[in-house]
Amino acid sequence: MMNKPEILDELRMEIGLSFDYAESLDDFFSRIVYNFDSLPEDFCCAIYENHWNEFVKNCSGKAWHMPASVPFGHKPLSLCAIRGSITVYYEIDKHYLLSPFYKGCQLLGIFIVGVPHGKYRIEEEDLLFMEEVSRFYHPGYLVFKDETLPERYKNRAGLLCFILFMKKINKRWYIK
């Protein structure tokens, strides 16, 4: 097995490519989960979207055991939503890294990675990695949820050019 920096670098690259090749938001989420499924079988991940009074699983990888729908107020998703930042949640056999993603002030969803207790140690670089991954969701929502965005901006390079252009003409249409 590769060492941790190599694994994280490989995942960063694959997630960037996922964004470039995805044709829809669900496809983008599925590609990210697929990338995490390449890790050893004790690792798992899922993406939950925020609905009116619950979190609903959009997609999950192998060995995911949380229910498809989690009402507000139940740990660990609500804990992450309340904190509004990356949260580490510990259970007996797994540790979970939860990263919320937003559009402005609105919580859109939570990205979760489960790591095996005792086989993987969560460190500062893991938290930084989760922060980087959650940044991909913001442009993902902008590209896939907003039908007004022209087709030529539906990749990362085009989106970056579009965002820089919008900043230049001083419109606040982009997501911070």
CORBELKA-V933831 format. One line per field, one symbol per residue. phi: phi as a letter, one per 20 degrees, with the letter a starting at -180 (. if undefined). Layout:
phi = ???
//
This chain:
phi = .ffgfffffffgfffffgffefdbfffgfffffgfffffgffebbbcddedgcbddfeabefmedfffccfgodfefffffffmbfcdcdcfdbddddcfcccmeefeacdccdcffndbdfcgfffffffffffffffffffeedffffgfeebfffffffffffffemddefef
//
